[in-house]
């Protein structure tokens, strides 16, 4: 019975040894292997061909990190065996992380053998690294958000301070005309600055919500670049900077199909940045045709950008100078928005720069020229307003200030204007007046909103153009307006040039 018990116990011990999840090896005091299990071979990718008879051959001293002792010395000199962490590259090229435990077999007070217990902790290490990486990314994200909110507060309060402060000063009865004009200019500039910021935030929200749509249509690229030149030329002149526009095609050949609004927005952003970071020298922008692509460029002699920031500046909420002592304002979302738009239009953006010697931003778009059709173009930036003396526009608007502003914008076109104070009035006027050529439809109105009014009007006159003009400007609002029957959409505050440009598409 005793012999049978011993035999069964030995079999059990052999099974435990051979199938253990840890790599096991028994060696003499010099490290010569006397016994090992299958897991030991798997850990070292040794397979059935056991290459080394001495266990220390599996642990190159170069992988022991900062420990000056050789591996055998660590084992031999350790009175109280402690686990050793080891980074190993196996013969098959696998990187593994091992935790090595060892115990001495002692007889008559003398060490006679060593039992090595080796655990493969590679997955555990990678998991720890991933957790640490996520933690660091989360902390960085929180830092960026906090920094962004702080910058946003600054960027909002600065123009608001100009608007509120100088508006109150206009009430001074002793204010002379020169000061009054100066204050009005400051209020206008601050208002435009605030509006640009709001537009950027709305654009960013649309990108985040994947609500951006590309609206391709025919337009003259040279007209667009000329408009940009005319807009920024006074700023460049005031800074003493040479400002050049270099179109890559003659005006009659520059008619293409693309999203004019987004192309203009990208170029506006790049030229604006160039002016912000350039204090002397020159700025040149334009485009060249490269086979099936249009390659745009904006080149300046400004402060330049270090190469380590080439990718960072295109990330949301990031800037090359992200410190509290930065010299230049801005929220850091203009370039990420531009990058998103360019990629949605099928292009790419990059830059070349040298610190203190300037930068050149490039971006490409697919080249879709218009070969046939109307090749007439605007004569020059800022050309005369159209003459619509035989046209009638119905303005559906309940806010008196908004109505007066639109009336003033259209006053130079000689258009006949009708007014409706709510959606019901708009519907009734359309039913009783057959001469209306276009409707500017506010959305939020009493009695009946613009959406409902548009649905009813389109049932009676489906061909009558209706342009939604609204303070709603979040992701999806344009799509809602178009879905109820509006032909186009413009967000408040309405800019004169943008309104005239949209109306030109429908007032034939």
C-alpha positions in Angstrom: 0.0 0.0 0.0 2.9 2.4 0.9 4.7 1.7 -2.4 1.5 2.2 -4.4 0.9 5.5 -2.6 4.4 6.6 -3.4 4.0 5.7 -7.1 0.7 7.6 -7.4 2.2 10.7 -5.7 5.2 10.7 -8.0 2.9 10.5 -11.0 0.9 13.4 -9.7 4.0 15.4 -9.0 5.3 14.7 -12.5 2.0 15.9 -14.0 2.1 19.1 -11.9 5.7 19.7 -13.0 5.2 19.1 -16.7 1.9 21.0 -17.1 2.6 23.9 -14.8 1.7 27.4 -16.2 5.1 28.6 -14.9 8.3 27.7 -16.5 10.2 25.4 -14.2 13.9 24.5 -14.2 16.1 22.8 -11.6 19.8 23.5 -11.8 22.9 22.9 -9.8 24.7 25.8 -8.2 26.5 26.6 -11.4 23.3 26.9 -13.4 23.6 23.6 -15.3 20.1 22.5 -16.0 19.1 19.1 -14.6 15.4 19.2 -15.2 12.9 21.5 -17.0 9.3 21.5 -18.1 7.4 22.2 -21.3 6.4 25.8 -20.3 10.1 26.6 -19.9 10.7 25.7 -23.5 7.7 27.7 -24.7 8.8 30.8 -22.8 12.2 30.8 -24.4 10.9 29.7 -27.9 13.2 26.7 -27.5 10.7 24.1 -28.8 11.9 20.6 -28.6 15.4 21.6 -29.5 16.9 22.6 -26.2 19.9 24.7 -27.2 21.5 25.6 -23.9 22.4 23.3 -21.0 23.2 26.2 -18.7 20.2 28.4 -17.6 22.4 31.6 -17.5 22.8 31.4 -21.2 19.1 32.4 -21.5 19.7 35.7 -19.7 22.1 38.0 -21.4 23.7 40.4 -19.0 23.0 43.3 -21.3 19.3 43.0 -20.6 19.6 43.4 -16.8 19.1 47.2 -17.1 20.9 49.3 -14.5 22.1 46.4 -12.4 25.9 46.2 -12.5 26.0 42.6 -11.4 25.9 39.7 -13.8 22.9 37.4 -13.6 24.7 34.5 -11.8 26.1 36.9 -9.2 22.6 38.3 -8.5 21.4 34.7 -7.8 24.4 33.6 -5.8 24.8 36.7 -3.7 21.1 37.0 -2.7 20.5 35.7 0.8 16.8 36.4 0.6 15.6 35.5 -2.9 13.6 38.3 -4.5 11.9 38.3 -7.9 13.8 39.6 -10.8 12.1 41.4 -13.7 13.8 40.6 -17.1 13.3 41.9 -20.6 14.1 39.1 -23.1 14.3 38.9 -26.9 13.9 35.3 -27.9 15.6 33.6 -30.9 12.3 34.0 -32.9 12.3 37.8 -32.3 9.6 37.9 -29.7 9.9 40.5 -27.0 9.0 39.1 -23.6 8.9 40.3 -20.1 9.6 37.7 -17.4 9.3 37.6 -13.7 11.9 35.2 -12.2 11.5 33.6 -8.8 14.1 31.2 -7.4 14.7 29.1 -4.3 17.7 27.1 -3.1 17.6 23.5 -2.0 19.7 23.2 1.1 21.2 20.1 2.6 23.3 20.1 5.8 23.3 23.9 5.7 24.7 24.0 2.2 23.0 25.1 -1.1 23.1 22.2 -3.5 20.6 23.3 -6.3 18.3 26.1 -7.5 14.7 25.9 -8.5 13.8 28.6 -11.0 10.1 29.6 -11.4 9.6 31.8 -14.5 6.4 33.6 -15.3 5.7 35.3 -18.7 4.2 38.7 -17.8 4.3 40.1 -21.3 0.5 40.6 -21.6 0.4 42.0 -18.1 3.1 44.5 -18.9 1.5 45.6 -22.2 -1.8 46.0 -20.4 -0.1 48.2 -17.8 1.4 50.3 -20.5 -1.9 50.6 -22.3 -3.6 51.7 -19.1 -0.8 54.2 -18.5 -1.0 55.4 -22.0 -4.8 55.9 -21.7 -4.3 57.7 -18.4 -1.7 60.0 -19.9 -3.9 60.7 -23.0 -6.9 61.4 -20.7 -4.9 63.8 -18.6 -3.5 65.5 -21.7 -7.1 65.7 -23.1 -8.3 67.3 -19.9 -5.4 69.7 -19.9 -6.1 70.7 -23.5 -9.8 71.2 -22.8 -9.0 73.4 -19.8 -6.5 75.3 -21.9 -9.0 75.7 -24.7 -11.7 77.0 -22.4 -9.3 79.5 -20.9 -8.3 80.7 -24.4 -11.9 80.7 -25.4 -12.9 82.9 -22.5 -10.1 85.3 -23.4 -10.9 85.3 -27.1 -14.6 86.0 -26.3 -14.1 88.6 -23.6 -11.6 90.6 -25.5 -13.9 91.7 -28.4 -16.9 91.9 -26.0 -14.9 94.4 -23.9 -14.4 96.5 -27.0 -18.0 96.2 -28.0 -19.5 97.0 -24.6 -16.9 99.6 -23.6 -16.9 101.7 -26.7 -20.7 101.4 -27.2 -21.2 103.1 -23.8 -18.7 105.8 -24.8 -20.8 106.6 -27.9 -23.4 108.0 -25.5 -21.0 110.8 -24.4 -22.7 114.0 -25.8 -19.3 115.8 -25.9 -17.8 113.1 -28.2 -16.4 114.7 -31.4 -16.9 113.1 -34.9 -13.4 111.8 -35.2 -13.6 109.9 -31.9 -17.1 108.7 -32.8 -15.9 107.2 -36.1 -12.9 105.6 -34.4 -15.1 104.0 -31.7 -17.6 102.7 -34.4 -14.6 101.2 -36.3 -13.5 99.4 -33.1 -17.0 98.1 -32.4 -17.3 96.8 -35.9 -13.9 95.1 -35.8 -14.6 93.6 -32.4 -18.0 92.4 -33.6 -16.4 90.7 -36.7 -13.8 89.1 -34.5 -16.5 87.7 -32.2 -18.5 86.5 -35.2 -15.5 84.7 -36.7 -15.0 82.9 -33.4 -18.7 81.8 -33.3 -18.4 80.6 -36.9 -15.4 78.6 -36.0 -17.1 76.9 -33.1 -20.2 76.1 -35.2 -17.9 74.7 -37.9 -16.1 72.6 -35.3 -19.4 71.3 -33.9 -20.5 70.3 -37.4 -17.2 68.4 -38.0 -17.5 66.6 -34.6 -21.1 65.6 -35.4 -20.1 64.5 -39.0 -22.7 66.9 -40.3 -20.5 68.7 -42.9 -21.7 68.4 -46.5 -19.7 69.4 -49.5 -21.6 71.6 -51.9 -19.9 71.7 -55.2 -20.9 74.3 -57.8 -19.3 76.3 -60.6 -17.4 79.4 -59.8 -14.4 81.4 -61.0 -11.4 80.7 -58.9 -9.7 84.0 -59.8 -12.8 85.9 -58.5 -12.4 84.1 -55.2 -8.7 84.9 -54.9 -9.3 88.5 -55.9 -12.0 88.8 -53.3 -9.6 87.5 -50.6 -6.8 89.9 -51.8 -9.2 92.9 -51.7 -10.3 91.9 -48.1 -6.8 91.6 -46.6 -4.9 94.2 -48.7 -5.7 97.1 -46.3 -4.4 95.1 -43.3 -1.2 94.2 -45.2 -0.7 97.8 -46.2 -1.2 99.0 -42.7 1.6 96.7 -41.5 3.9 97.6 -44.4 3.9 94.1 -45.8 4.1 93.4 -49.5 0.9 91.5 -50.5 0.7 89.5 -53.7 -1.9 87.2 -55.3 -0.6 84.8 -58.0 -3.4 83.0 -59.9 -2.3 80.0 -61.9 -4.8 80.5 -64.7 -6.1 83.4 -66.8 -9.4 84.7 -65.5 -11.7 83.2 -68.3 -10.1 79.8 -67.7 -10.4 79.7 -64.0 -13.9 78.4 -63.8 -14.0 75.2 -61.7 -16.4 73.0 -59.8 -15.7 72.8 -56.1 -17.2 74.0 -52.7 -16.5 77.7 -53.1 -17.5 78.6 -49.5 -15.1 76.1 -48.0 -12.2 76.9 -50.3 -12.6 80.5 -49.5 -12.8 79.7 -45.7 -9.5 77.7 -45.9 -7.7 80.4 -47.8 -9.0 83.1 -45.5 -7.7 81.3 -42.5 -4.3 80.7 -44.0 -3.9 84.3 -45.2 -5.2 85.6 -41.9 -2.6 83.5 -40.0 0.2 84.7 -42.4 -0.7 88.3 -41.6 -0.9 87.6 -37.9 2.6 86.0 -37.7 4.4 88.2 -40.3 5.8 91.6 -39.2 7.8 92.6 -42.2 8.6 91.3 -45.7 5.9 89.8 -47.9 3.0 87.4 -48.2 2.1 85.7 -51.4 -0.8 83.4 -52.0 -2.3 81.7 -55.1 -2.5 78.4 -56.9 -1.0 76.3 -59.7 -2.5 73.5 -61.7 -0.7 70.2 -61.4 -2.3 67.7 -63.7 -5.5 66.6 -62.0 -4.9 68.7 -58.9 -5.0 72.4 -57.9 -2.1 73.1 -55.5 -2.8 76.2 -53.4 -0.1 78.0 -51.4 0.2 80.8 -48.9 3.8 81.9 -48.4 5.1 84.4 -45.8 8.3 85.8 -44.3 7.0 85.6 -40.8 8.2 84.0 -37.5 8.2 80.4 -38.9 7.4 77.1 -37.2 9.7 74.5 -35.6 9.5 71.2 -37.4 8.3 69.4 -34.2 5.1 71.4 -34.4 4.3 70.5 -38.0 1.6 67.9 -37.0 0.6 69.5 -33.7 -0.8 72.7 -35.2 -3.3 70.6 -37.2 -4.7 68.9 -34.1 -7.8 70.3 -32.4 -7.2 72.7 -29.5 -3.5 72.7 -30.1 -1.1 75.5 -31.1 2.6 75.8 -31.6 2.7 78.1 -28.6 0.3 76.6 -26.0 1.6 78.5 -23.0 0.1 81.2 -20.9 2.8 83.6 -22.1 2.1 83.1 -25.8 2.4 86.3 -27.9 -0.4 85.6 -30.3 -4.1 85.2 -29.8 -6.5 82.6 -31.2 -8.2 79.4 -30.2 -6.2 77.0 -32.2 -9.1 75.6 -34.2 -8.7 77.4 -37.5 -6.1 75.0 -39.0 -7.9 71.8 -37.7 -11.1 73.0 -39.3 -9.2 73.8 -42.6 -7.6 70.4 -42.6 -11.0 68.6 -42.1 -12.6 70.6 -44.9 -9.7 69.9 -47.3 -9.7 66.2 -46.6 -13.5 66.1 -47.1 -13.1 67.8 -50.5 -10.5 65.1 -51.4 -7.3 67.0 -50.8 -4.4 67.2 -48.3 -2.6 70.0 -46.5 1.1 70.3 -45.4 3.7 73.0 -44.7 7.3 73.9 -45.1 8.9 76.3 -42.6 12.1 77.5 -41.1 12.1 79.3 -37.7 12.5 83.0 -38.1 12.5 82.8 -41.9 8.8 82.2 -42.7 6.4 79.4 -43.7 4.6 78.1 -46.7 1.3 76.3 -46.3 0.2 74.1 -49.2 -3.0 72.3 -49.9 -4.4 70.4 -52.9 -7.9 69.9 -54.2 -9.2 67.8 -57.2 -9.1 69.9 -60.4 -12.5 69.9 -62.1 -12.4 72.6 -64.8 -15.6 73.9 -66.5 -14.8 73.6 -70.2 -18.2 74.8 -71.6 -20.9 77.1 -70.4 -21.1 80.7 -69.4 -17.5 82.0 -69.2 -18.3 85.5 -68.0 -16.8 86.5 -64.7 -16.9 89.5 -62.3 -14.9 92.3 -63.6 -13.0 92.9 -60.4 -13.3 92.5 -56.6 -16.0 94.8 -55.2 -17.8 95.4 -58.5 -21.1 97.2 -58.6 -24.2 95.8 -57.1 -26.7 94.1 -59.4 -29.7 96.1 -60.6 -32.9 94.3 -59.6 -35.3 97.2 -60.2 -37.9 94.8 -61.7 -37.6 92.2 -59.0 -39.5 91.8 -55.7 -38.2 90.2 -52.5 -40.4 89.2 -49.6 -38.7 89.5 -46.3 -40.3 87.4 -43.6 -38.8 88.8 -40.4 -40.3 89.6 -37.0 -37.3 91.5 -35.6 -37.3 95.2 -36.7 -33.6 95.6 -36.5 -32.9 92.6 -38.7 -35.5 93.8 -41.3 -33.9 97.3 -41.4 -30.5 95.8 -41.8 -31.5 93.6 -44.8 -33.4 96.5 -46.3 -30.3 98.6 -46.1 -28.1 95.9 -47.6 -30.4 95.6 -50.6 -31.0 99.3 -51.0 -28.4 99.6 -53.6 -29.9 96.9 -55.8 -33.2 98.9 -56.5 -35.2 95.8 -55.6 -38.8 96.1 -54.5 -39.2 94.9 -50.9 -42.3 93.4 -49.1 -42.4 92.7 -45.4 -44.1 89.9 -43.4 -44.0 89.9 -39.6 -44.7 86.2 -39.2 -45.2 83.0 -41.1 -48.9 83.5 -41.6 -48.5 86.9 -43.1 -45.8 85.5 -45.5 -48.2 82.8 -46.7 -51.1 85.3 -47.2 -48.8 87.7 -49.1 -47.6 85.0 -51.4 -51.2 83.9 -52.1 -52.2 87.4 -53.1 -49.1 88.5 -54.9 -47.9 86.8 -58.0 -44.9 89.0 -58.6 -42.6 87.8 -55.8 -39.3 86.6 -57.1 -37.7 85.4 -53.9 -38.4 85.0 -50.2 -35.9 85.6 -47.3 -37.5 83.5 -44.6 -36.7 83.8 -41.0 -37.2 80.6 -39.0 -38.2 81.7 -35.5 -41.3 83.8 -35.8 -44.6 84.1 -33.9 -47.9 82.7 -35.2 -46.2 80.4 -37.6 -42.5 79.6 -37.9 -40.5 79.7 -41.1 -40.5 75.9 -41.6 -44.3 75.6 -41.6 -44.6 78.7 -43.8 -42.1 77.3 -46.3 -44.0 74.0 -46.5 -47.3 75.7 -47.3 -45.8 78.2 -49.8 -44.0 75.4 -51.7 -47.3 73.6 -52.1 -48.7 76.6 -53.9 -45.5 77.8 -55.7 -42.9 75.1 -55.7 -40.6 77.1 -58.1 -40.5 80.2 -55.8 -36.9 80.4 -54.3 -36.9 80.5 -50.5 -33.7 81.4 -48.6 -33.7 80.5 -44.9 -32.0 83.2 -42.9 -31.8 82.3 -39.2 -29.8 82.6 -36.0 -29.9 78.9 -35.7 -26.5 77.8 -37.0 -25.7 74.4 -35.4 -24.9 71.1 -37.0 -27.9 69.9 -38.9 -29.8 73.2 -39.1 -29.0 73.7 -42.8 -30.2 70.1 -43.5 -33.5 70.7 -41.7 -34.1 74.0 -43.7 -33.5 72.2 -47.0 -35.6 69.2 -46.0 -38.7 71.4 -45.5 -38.3 73.0 -49.0 -35.9 75.9 -48.5 -33.6 76.3 -51.5 -30.7 77.7 -49.6 -29.6 78.8 -46.1 -27.7 81.7 -44.6 -27.0 82.2 -40.9 -27.3 85.4 -38.9 -25.6 87.8 -38.6 -26.0 88.1 -42.3 -23.0 89.6 -44.1 -23.7 91.8 -47.1 -21.4 90.2 -49.6 -22.6 86.7 -48.7 -26.3 87.6 -49.0 -25.8 89.3 -52.4 -23.8 86.3 -53.6 -26.5 83.9 -52.6 -29.3 86.0 -54.1 -27.3 86.2 -57.4 -27.8 82.4 -57.7 -31.6 82.8 -57.7 -32.4 86.3 -59.1 -32.2 85.7 -62.8 
